[in-house]
Amino acid sequence: MKYLLLLLITLSSFATLSCGDKKAANTKSGANAEVKKGVAPVADAEIAVIEMENSAAYGTIKIELYSNIAPKMVARFKELAKEGVYNGVTWHRINDTVIQSGDPLSKNDNPADDGTGKSNKPNVDAEFSDLHYETGIVGAARGTENNSANSQFFIMLKPEPKFDTRYTIFGKVIEGMNNVRTLS
């Protein structure tokens, strides 16, 4: 089943920090990507607020964003949210590990193409870190190539160590995890 969402960004000032040791990591694509190591996530002053179309049933989800860990992906996420790209998209992938959204094609009447789309902007380079994929972590969905993240994102329903250092982490649910579970 699909669920429509509306993503709003609460505006305030924020700072982008970037530091830490980096190390190459191998992925299925065979390409290497740097892994930011030893950097604790620092929440931006802005948070993302996902409001479901049927908020009485599915509520709101609030996400803190980590621009010190993934500055490019956080910037893209905010940019797309402010442009309304996420308004009306569906949760097109729901399984026991993640719920995934952010595909502009999920707004059309063809469910067969859900999960295959992206924004009209260039892809975002991987920003891997040594943070762990735990419940509530928000990651950048991508194709087989490390540098293919664009607009889609996912929220973890449970820890998944095989995602560690292979997908960009750019935030975490800070309120409404029970609403995330309701969708699954």
N, C-alpha and C positions, 0 to 999 in steps of 0.2 A: 504494500500500500504506500502511496506517496503522500507527503504532507507538504503543504505550501509554507514558505516562511518569508518573512520580511525582515531585512537586516537594517538596523539603524545604528549609527555611530554617535555616541555622546561626545560632544566637542569640548575640548579644553587643550591646553598646551601640552607638549610632550618633548622629550629629548631622546635622541638616538645615540646609543653608546655601542661601541664595538671593540672588543678586546679578547684576549685569550690565546692559548696555544692552538695550533692547527695541525692536523695530521690527515694523510690521505686515507680514504676508505674505498674498498672495492664494492661494486654493485653488479647486478645482473647485466647491465649494459656494457660492462667492461671498462667504463670510464671511471676516472678517479675524481673524487670531490673532497674538498677540505672539510675537516670535522673540527668545530670550535670546541675546545676542551677546557674544563675547569671554570666555566663562567656560569654563575648563578643567574637565573632569570630575574629580571627587574620589570615589574609591571609598568606599562605606560600610564600616563595620566588619563588617557582615553581608554574607554572600554567599548567592546562591541556588544550590542543588545539585539538578540534575535527574538522577534515577536512573531508568533505563529498566527496564521490566518484565523484559526479557531483557538484563540487564546484561552477561552474558558476551559477547553479540554486539554490543551497542550502547553499553555503557559508561556513563560519567557525564559530565555537562556542568556546569561551574562558571561562574557569572556574577557579575561585580561589578556593583553597583547604584549609580546616580548620583543621590542625592537632592538634590544641589546643582543639578542640571540639571532634574530632573523630580520634585519632592517628592511631588506628589499621586499620580502613577502608581506611584512606588516604594512609597509607603505602601499603595496598593491591592493591588499585587502581593504584598507581604508579608502583608497581611491575608488575602487569598484563599488564599495558600499555607498559612498557619497554620490556617485554617479547613478545610483539606483539599479545597477546591474543585478544585484541580489534580490531585488524586490520581486516576489512572486515565483522564485525558483522553488523546486521541490527537493525533498530528501530522496534522492534517486537510488541510493544504495543503503540498505539497512540489513545488517547481519549480526551475528553474536559478538563481533569485535568492534565494528564502527557504524556510525551513521554518516553519510556523505552528501554534500550539497554543493552549490555554487556553479552549476552548469546552466548557462543561459538557455541552452536548447531544451531544458526541462520545462520551459514556459510554453512550448508549442504543443500541438495536439498529437504529436508522434512520440509515444513512449519508447519506441525502438531506438531513438537516438539519444535518450537520456544517459548522461555520463560520458558522452563523446565530445562535448563542446567545450569552448573556452571563450574568453573575452576577445575583443579585437586588438588587444595589446600584445606586445612581445612576451614570450615566456620569461619566467623568473629563474635565475640561476639558483642552484641548490645552496642552502645555508644549513648544512648539517651540524649537529652539536652532540655532545655526549649526554644530553638529557635523556631520560628514559620515557618510553611510551607507556604511560600509566593511565588509569581511568581519568577521563576529563581532559586529557591533552588534546590540543587542536593542531592538526598537521596539514601540510599542503599536499593535496593529491597531485599525482604526476603520472606520466606514461612511463615507458621503459627507460627513457633517458633521464639522467639525473636532473638536467637543466630544463625540464619540460613542465614545471609547475606553472599555472596561469591563474585560474579563477577558482578552481574547485578546492574544497577543504573537507576535512573529516574530523569527527570527535570520537575519541576512544571510549568504548563501553567497558573495557577491561585492559589490563596490562598485556602488551604484545612485544616481547623482547626482539622478535625478528624484524620489527620496524626500526629499532634503535640504530642510529647513525645512517639510515637509509632514506629517511623522509624528513623534510624540514619541519621542525616544531616551531610554531609561532605564537602559541597562546595556550590558555587553560580555562576551562569552565570554572567560574568562581561562585555562580549562583544558578540554580535550575538544573542540576544534574538529574534530579528526579524527573524533570520534564524530558530530558534527553532519553532516559530509560523508558518513559512512556511511549516514545516514538518507536522504540525497538520492540 
